[in-house]
Amino acid sequence: MSEQKCVVLNWNVRGLNNKARRKVVKDLVSENRCTIAALQETKMEVLTAGTVTETLGVKFSKHFAYLPAQGTRGRALVAVDEDYYNITQSAFRAHTVTVKVESKQCNSDWWFTVVYGPQGDREKIEFL
């Protein structure tokens, strides 16, 4: 994947409700030149293109998918840099968001899944 400039940031961010937290994430994405971001525990029910821009940068704002938080309980976001990738399909389950990623650098695509597991003991057992 190196010819595709595939640099993945995978982070349990423990909430994106705070502007300072979003800035830390954005700075890390920029410093490391990430092209794919997978964030768990966003703690946000709605993620807009504006919030994704503020969190990851404008190049991530067109191609993203997420599981909305339930109250204060986490969930997940996956986004790709539009210079390198497109998200062509998305699939959502109780604890996962899966996207089909298409490379703009070469003729390839693949599926990428982000998991945010349940918090309750019973749900954890069912999940595993």
C-alpha positions as CSV (number, residue, x, y, z in Angstrom):
1,M,0.0,0.0,0.0
2,S,3.0,2.3,0.2
3,E,2.5,3.3,-3.5
4,Q,-1.0,4.4,-2.5
5,K,0.3,6.8,0.3
6,C,-1.7,4.8,2.8
7,V,-1.1,6.3,6.3
8,V,-3.7,5.3,8.8
9,L,-4.5,7.1,12.0
10,N,-6.5,4.7,14.4
11,W,-7.3,6.3,17.7
12,N,-9.8,6.1,20.6
13,V,-10.3,9.8,20.9
14,R,-12.6,9.7,23.9
15,G,-14.9,12.3,22.5
16,L,-14.8,15.0,19.9
17,N,-17.3,17.4,21.6
18,N,-14.5,19.6,22.6
19,K,-12.9,22.0,20.1
20,A,-9.5,21.6,21.7
21,R,-9.7,17.8,21.3
22,R,-10.6,18.3,17.6
23,K,-7.6,20.6,17.1
24,V,-5.3,18.0,18.6
25,V,-6.6,15.3,16.3
26,K,-6.4,17.6,13.3
27,D,-2.8,18.6,14.2
28,L,-1.8,14.9,14.4
29,V,-3.4,14.1,11.1
30,S,-1.6,17.0,9.5
31,E,1.8,16.3,11.1
32,N,1.7,12.6,10.1
33,R,0.2,13.3,6.7
34,C,-2.6,10.7,7.3
35,T,-4.7,9.6,4.4
36,I,-7.2,7.4,6.3
37,A,-8.6,8.2,9.8
38,A,-10.3,5.7,12.0
39,L,-11.6,7.2,15.2
40,Q,-13.4,5.4,18.0
41,E,-15.5,6.8,20.8
42,T,-16.4,10.0,19.1
43,K,-19.3,10.6,21.5
44,M,-21.2,12.6,18.9
45,E,-24.6,11.7,17.6
46,V,-24.2,13.7,14.4
47,L,-21.0,14.3,12.5
48,T,-21.3,16.9,9.8
49,A,-18.8,17.7,7.0
50,G,-18.0,20.9,9.0
51,T,-17.1,18.8,12.1
52,V,-15.0,16.4,10.1
53,T,-13.2,19.4,8.5
54,E,-12.5,20.8,11.9
55,T,-11.4,17.4,13.2
56,L,-9.4,16.0,10.3
57,G,-9.1,18.7,7.6
58,V,-11.1,19.8,4.6
59,K,-9.7,16.9,2.4
60,F,-11.6,14.4,4.6
61,S,-14.9,16.2,4.6
62,K,-16.4,14.6,1.4
63,H,-15.6,10.9,2.1
64,F,-16.6,9.8,5.6
65,A,-18.9,7.4,7.3
66,Y,-19.8,7.1,11.0
67,L,-21.9,5.3,13.6
68,P,-23.7,7.9,15.7
69,A,-23.1,7.9,19.4
70,Q,-25.9,6.8,21.7
71,G,-26.0,9.5,24.4
72,T,-22.5,9.7,25.8
73,R,-21.5,6.3,24.5
74,G,-18.8,6.4,21.8
75,R,-19.1,4.9,18.3
76,A,-16.8,5.3,15.3
77,L,-15.8,7.4,12.3
78,V,-13.8,6.5,9.2
79,A,-12.7,9.2,6.7
80,V,-10.4,9.3,3.8
81,D,-8.3,12.0,2.2
82,E,-10.0,12.9,-1.2
83,D,-6.6,13.3,-2.9
84,Y,-5.9,9.6,-2.4
85,Y,-9.2,7.8,-1.9
86,N,-12.9,7.6,-2.4
87,I,-15.4,5.8,-0.2
88,T,-17.7,4.0,-2.7
89,Q,-19.9,2.0,-0.3
90,S,-20.7,1.9,3.4
91,A,-22.1,-0.8,5.7
92,F,-23.2,-0.3,9.3
93,R,-23.8,-2.8,12.1
94,A,-24.4,-2.3,15.8
95,H,-20.6,-1.9,16.6
96,T,-18.9,-1.5,13.2
97,V,-18.7,0.9,10.3
98,T,-17.3,-0.7,7.1
99,V,-16.4,1.2,4.0
100,K,-15.2,0.2,0.5
101,V,-12.1,2.4,-0.2
102,E,-11.1,3.0,-3.8
103,S,-7.6,4.3,-4.5
104,K,-7.0,7.2,-6.8
105,Q,-3.3,6.3,-7.1
106,C,-3.7,2.9,-8.6
107,N,-6.5,0.5,-9.7
108,S,-7.4,-1.1,-6.4
109,D,-10.0,-1.1,-3.8
110,W,-10.6,-2.8,-0.4
111,W,-12.9,-2.9,2.6
112,F,-11.9,-1.1,5.8
113,T,-13.7,-1.7,9.1
114,V,-13.7,0.3,12.3
115,V,-15.0,-1.3,15.4
116,Y,-16.3,0.2,18.6
117,G,-17.2,-2.5,21.0
118,P,-20.1,-2.4,23.5
119,Q,-19.6,-1.1,27.1
120,G,-21.9,-3.4,29.1
121,D,-20.7,-6.8,30.4
122,R,-23.6,-8.7,28.8
123,E,-23.2,-6.8,25.5
124,K,-19.5,-7.5,25.5
125,I,-20.0,-11.2,25.8
126,E,-22.6,-11.2,23.0
127,F,-20.2,-9.1,20.9
128,L,-17.3,-11.4,21.3
